[in-house]
Amino acid sequence: MTFPSGWLTRFATETHLQDGDRMFGDHGWREVRNQPDPKSKERFLVEQYEDLLRRVGLHLPSAFKLVDEGGRAFWLVHGTRHPKGLEKMKDAMWDADPISGFSFRDPRDPDQATLFQSSDWPPDIQALATILGARLREIGGSATVQELRDFAFYKTVYRVAHANLAMKAMLAHRSVQREPSAGRLEASTRLSLVRTVV
C-alpha cells in the first residue's frame, strides 16, 4: 500500500473521523490527536496501520518512508504472513536502483536518519549500528548475534546482511565486545556493550 504523509495526518482532524474509522477498522487511531507533534502523529498512524495488518493476519508488516528533495513524503507499507515475503520485500526495496531525488528513512528511527538516497549508494549502515546499540541498552546490554539479526530483520527496514555489517562496525569501533573473543561471528556469539568507567 502507498499513501502520502499529508493524507495520513489529515485524519487527525475532526472532519475526517469517519474516513479514518473506515481506513483503520476501529476508533483506536483517534488517539493520534493526543500526539505532541506532526512527526509523532505520522509515526503513530503508521504503527496503527501496521497493527491493522496484523489483525487481518498479515503478521509481518513493514514500512518505508520516502522523502523527495522538496521534503514531501509518502509511505510504502507492506504486509505478509511469512518471513520469506518480508525478505523479498526488503530485497526489492534495497536492490532497486536508487530513485532519483528520493531518500529512504526508517520510520522506527526517532531521528529519522536517512538510509540511502540517489547520491549515496550503497547505503551507510551507521544508522543501523546506532539502532542496534539502542536495542542492546534497552535489553540490558547483551544479546546474541542471532537475536540482533532477528531484531534488525523483523523490527527495522534493514536486511540481515546489513545487521552483520553493522555488528562488525560496532566491534571495529569497540562500542561492543564479543564472547568468544575471536573467530567468525556465529549466531550464538554474544555481543555486549562496552561499559565506560566514569
Secondary structure, DSSP 8 states (H G I E B T S, - for coil): -EEEHHHHHGGGSGGGHHHHHHHHSSSGGGGGGGSSSHHHHHHHHHHHHHHHHHHTT----EEEEEEETTS-EEEEEE--SSHHHHHHHHHHHHHS---TTEEEE-TT-TT--EEEETTB-S---HHHHHHHHHHHHHTTSEEEHHHHHHHHHHHSS--HHHHHHHHHHHHHTTSEEEESSSS---TT-EEEE-----
